[in-house]
Structures are given as C-alpha cells and as structure tokens.
C-alpha cells in the first residue's frame, strides 16, 4: 500500500483541521482520530505536526484555544475553535486545492483500459 508523503500533504494539514473545526470545537487527539478515520487510515497526522499547526493557526488568528474539563472531574483539555479569519482561510485553501489539482492532473498518466500506462 502506498502511503501519502508528508511533503505532499503538509500544505493541507491546516485545511483538514479547519474543516473538522467548522462543525464544532475539538481537541488534538479527537481531531487526529477523525483525520485517520476520514482518510480511511491512509493518513495519520503526527502529534508534533498537529500541535505545530495549532500554534501557527492560533498565531495567525485562524483558531482560538480554550480549556475545558472532560466530563465531571475529568482531565482539562485544550480545545480549539475556528474564527472568522479561519473560515476565510479555509475557503481560500479550498480554492487553491481545486487549482492545484487541476494543474497536477495534467501531469498524471492514467492507466489505459488494458492495464498498461
């Protein structure tokens, strides 16, 4: 099975995280599980990558963090929520992806119906 290179997907980690935060605020471990599930296990975001993205996006004003207790007497967790600037950034990244995909697809050789390239 081919794995997705971290170099290829690095530019879209923020997009994936922001997509999940559009629905509701969440915390790192839960977001990493959702990314793995939605990608059918084809992409597992590393913890360091995830928290670097949170830090960068918070600095840029795309997300904001807050602390909440997990259940009654539970452990405190840092949650993240998307901001209006984050929604705008997400929309820009979606448009960028469509253009990127259009360009790259011009250089991808698809298999012929007989199975040969």
RODO-2510 file (C-alpha; in nm, 4 decimals, decimal comma):
residues 117
     n   res          X          Y          Z
     1     x     0,0000     0,0000     0,0000
     2     x     0,1325     0,3421    -0,0953
     3     x     0,1475     0,5958     0,1881
     4     x     0,0946     0,9663     0,1418
     5     x     0,4209     1,1556     0,1668
     6     x     0,4201     1,4131     0,4440
     7     x     0,5787     1,6554     0,1939
     8     x     0,2766     1,6235    -0,0345
     9     x     0,0110     1,6748     0,2289
    10     x     0,1898     1,9251     0,4552
    11     x     0,0286     2,2258     0,2876
    12     x    -0,3183     2,0887     0,3542
    13     x    -0,2962     1,9904     0,7212
    14     x    -0,4481     2,3259     0,8160
    15     x    -0,7315     2,2714     0,5679
    16     x    -0,8171     1,9312     0,7161
    17     x    -0,8066     2,0622     1,0730
    18     x    -1,0169     2,3683     0,9905
    19     x    -1,2704     2,1511     0,8056
    20     x    -1,3250     1,9485     1,1225
    21     x    -1,3466     2,2625     1,3357
    22     x    -1,6206     2,4039     1,1100
    23     x    -1,8574     2,1556     1,2747
    24     x    -1,7610     2,2132     1,6382
    25     x    -1,4668     2,2938     1,8641
    26     x    -1,2438     1,9985     1,9396
    27     x    -0,9091     1,8943     2,0858
    28     x    -0,5976     1,7437     1,9325
    29     x    -0,6406     1,3724     1,9983
    30     x    -1,0006     1,3733     1,8763
    31     x    -0,9061     1,5637     1,5595
    32     x    -0,6223     1,3216     1,4841
    33     x    -0,8636     1,0278     1,5181
    34     x    -1,1120     1,1962     1,2849
    35     x    -0,8421     1,2635     1,0228
    36     x    -0,7350     0,8994     1,0338
    37     x    -1,0980     0,7812     1,0069
    38     x    -1,1980     1,0179     0,7253
    39     x    -0,8866     0,9224     0,5258
    40     x    -0,9621     0,5511     0,5771
    41     x    -0,6302     0,5196     0,7583
    42     x    -0,4330     0,6479     0,4581
    43     x    -0,3119     0,9499     0,6535
    44     x    -0,2213     0,9658     1,0188
    45     x    -0,1229     1,3134     1,1334
    46     x     0,1705     1,3149     1,3733
    47     x     0,1155     1,4770     1,7109
    48     x     0,4018     1,7218     1,6565
    49     x     0,2568     1,8196     1,3179
    50     x    -0,0874     1,8703     1,4686
    51     x     0,0287     2,0908     1,7551
    52     x     0,2608     2,2901     1,5265
    53     x    -0,0428     2,3568     1,3064
    54     x    -0,2491     2,4668     1,6080
    55     x     0,0275     2,7013     1,7196
    56     x     0,0721     2,8521     1,3721
    57     x    -0,3006     2,8907     1,3110
    58     x    -0,3586     3,0457     1,6527
    59     x    -0,0762     3,2932     1,5891
    60     x    -0,2356     3,3805     1,2528
    61     x    -0,5800     3,4220     1,4098
    62     x    -0,7413     3,1235     1,2329
    63     x    -0,8232     2,9364     1,5554
    64     x    -0,8517     3,0208     1,9207
    65     x    -0,7921     2,7881     2,2118
    66     x    -0,9740     2,7449     2,5394
    67     x    -0,9557     2,4972     2,8260
    68     x    -1,2440     2,2708     2,9255
    69     x    -1,2792     1,9815     3,1627
    70     x    -1,3584     1,6485     3,0020
    71     x    -1,6679     1,5362     3,1882
    72     x    -1,7311     1,5611     3,5592
    73     x    -1,3998     1,5635     3,7454
    74     x    -1,2231     1,4869     3,4199
    75     x    -0,8900     1,5980     3,2896
    76     x    -0,8629     1,9514     3,1494
    77     x    -0,8140     1,9658     2,7749
    78     x    -0,7199     2,2439     2,5374
    79     x    -0,9896     2,2813     2,2737
    80     x    -0,9698     2,4791     1,9526
    81     x    -1,2401     2,6648     1,7619
    82     x    -1,2278     2,8230     1,4186
    83     x    -1,2503     3,2020     1,3865
    84     x    -1,3993     3,4097     1,1039
    85     x    -1,0452     3,4591     0,9704
    86     x    -1,0037     3,0814     0,9847
    87     x    -1,3209     3,0315     0,7801
    88     x    -1,1905     3,2740     0,5168
    89     x    -0,8517     3,0985     0,5145
    90     x    -1,0250     2,7597     0,4810
    91     x    -1,2252     2,8839     0,1808
    92     x    -0,9081     3,0227     0,0194
    93     x    -0,7294     2,6891     0,0718
    94     x    -1,0217     2,5022    -0,0878
    95     x    -0,9999     2,7241    -0,3961
    96     x    -0,6227     2,6793    -0,4032
    97     x    -0,6658     2,2996    -0,3864
    98     x    -0,9007     2,2966    -0,6853
    99     x    -0,6485     2,4916    -0,8915
   100     x    -0,3575     2,2750    -0,7686
   101     x    -0,5470     1,9572    -0,8522
   102     x    -0,6318     2,0895    -1,1993
   103     x    -0,2672     2,1670    -1,2742
   104     x    -0,1168     1,8479    -1,1307
   105     x    -0,3714     1,6260    -1,3060
   106     x    -0,2248     1,7474    -1,6382
   107     x     0,0912     1,5565    -1,5467
   108     x    -0,0616     1,2339    -1,4133
   109     x    -0,0659     0,9412    -1,6500
   110     x    -0,3806     0,7371    -1,6093
   111     x    -0,3867     0,3654    -1,6801
   112     x    -0,5323     0,2582    -2,0110
   113     x    -0,8269     0,0205    -2,0053
   114     x    -0,5882    -0,2699    -2,0899
   115     x    -0,3905    -0,2018    -1,7701
   116     x    -0,0863    -0,0507    -1,9427
   117     x     0,0375     0,3046    -1,8965
***
